[in-house]
Amino acid sequence: MRKLDVHEIIDNARFTPFHWMVMCWCALLLIFDGYDLFIYGVVLPVLMKEWGLTPLEAGALGSYALFGMMFGALFFGPLADKIGRKKGIAICFVLFSGFTVLNGFASNPTEFGVCRFMAGLGIGGLMPNVVALMNEYAPKKLRSTLVAIMFSGYSLGGMLSAGVGIYMLPRFGWEAMFFAAILPLLLLPLILWYLPESVGFLLRQGRTEQARAILKRVAPERALLDDDELILAETKTRGAPVLELFREGRALRTVMIWIAFFCCLLMVYALSSWLPKLMANAGYSLGSSLSFLLALNFGGMFGAIAGGFLGDRFNLPKVVAVFFIVAAVSISLLGFKSPTPLLYLLIAIAGASTIGTQILLYATAAQFYGLEIRSTGLGWASGIGRNGAIVGPLLGGMLLGINLPLQLNFMAFAIPGAIAALAMCFVSLRQPKAAPLVAAAQG
C-alpha cells in the first residue's frame, strides 16, 4: 500500500480537461456574481432621479448589498469548511440570484435595500468559496494564472451588467435589469452535477472513494490504485479556526492582507457605484457614462489575467503592490480633462489595477493560508475588506453631497491605493522564501 500526499498529486498534475471544467464553471458563477453586484452602479442615475435620492442616500443604499457581502463572507467561508464548498456555493448562488430577481419588484428604497442586503449575503459568500475551490485543484505552476482567469468572470459580469444596461434601461426600465437574474437559476442543476466537491473535505469526511475518483481525473498520469492511502499533509488546527490566522508567524501578514483588502474594495466599489454618475455630472450622456463602467470592467479582466501571469513568475505580493501604485496614479488622473481615448485608457488601467488587483489579492490569500483554514482565511479577509466596500459608496455620496471639484473626488478614491501598496510591501518583505508554512499553503 502506497501513502500518497494529495497536495503533491495536485501540485504536480498537468493541466487536464478536469481543470478546464472547474475553471469554466467557477468563472460562470462569478459572471453571475459580478452582474448582480455591478447592477447598482448601472441603475443608480435612474434611481436617484425616480426616487429623488440625495447623493448620501444613494451611497447608503448602495452599501446595503455590501453589508450583506461582509456578513456573507464571514459566515459562508467558515461554514463551507464544515458542510463542503459545493453546498456552500449552491446556497450562496440561490440566495443572490433569487433576491436580485425580487429586487425588480421593489417599490421604494426600503424594499430595495432589504433585497440588496439579502442578495449581498450570497454574493459575499460565493467569492471566497469559489476561489478556494479553484485554488485547491489548480496545479502549483499555474495556480495564480488559473485563479486570475477564473476570477475574470467577475469583471465579465460587470461588463455584462453595463452592456445590458445600455440596451435595456432606455427601453424597459431599471426593473428589467434585475428580472434578468432569473436566467442563471435555470443552470443550477448543471452546476450541482458538474462542480466537484473539495477533495480535502471529502477525505476529512471519510469519503475516500469519491476523493480517489476526483484525483484520477486531476492527475490521470499518476495511475492511482484502489489500495493507495490518500493523506493530507496538513497541520491540524488548534481551537478556533479564526485564531489560526494569527498563529505560526501569520499575524502581521494577516493584518496587512486585511488592510489591502479594505483599501482595494473601497476603490473598487467607490468607482463601480459612482463612476457613471460622476461622468454624467461632468457632462457625458447616460449611455456614455455606462460605457465608462464597461471600460472599467474590461480593464479589470485583463489586469487580473496579466497579474496572475506575472504572479506565477515573480513574487505575487510584490506584483500586487505595483498594481496598487498604478491604481493610485491612474485614478488621480481621471479627474483631469483628457481627450476621450486617453480617458478610456485611464479608466481601463484603473479597472486593471483595482478590480484586477482584488482578484490577485484573493489568489495571494489563497496561497498564503493552508487548506484546512483556507476558506476561513479567505472569508475573513473578504469580510474585513467588505468594510472598505461599504465605505466606498458612502464616501462617494458624501463627496458628491458637498460638491467638491471632480479632481478631488478621484484623488480621494486614489489615496487607499497608496496605503494598500505599503501594506503589501510588508507582506512581501515578511514572507520567508522557504518557510514550511508557505510550502503547506501552496499545497
Protein Blocks (a to p, Z undefined) as FASTA:
>chain_A
ZZddfklmmmmpccdfklmmmmmmmmmmmmmmmmmmmmmmmmmmmmmmmnopafklmmmm
mmmmmmmmmmmmmmmmmmmmmnopklmmmmmmmmmmmmmmmmmmpcbfklmmmmmmmmmm
mmmmmmmmmmmmmmmmpcfklmmmmmmmmmmmmmmmmmmmmmmmmmmmmmnojmlmmmmm
mmmmmmmmmmmmmmccdfklmmmnopamlmmmmmmmmmmmnopafkbccdddddddehjf
klmmmgghllmmmmmmmmmmmmmmmmmmmmmmmmmmmmmmnopafklmmmmmmmmmmmmm
mmmmmmmmmmmmmcfklmmmmmmmmmmmmmmmmmpccdfklmmmmmmmmmmmmmmmmmmm
mmmmmmmpcfklmmmmmmmmmmmmmmmmmmmmmmmmmmmmnopafklmmmmmmmmmmmmm
mmmmmmmmmmcfkbfklmmmmZZ
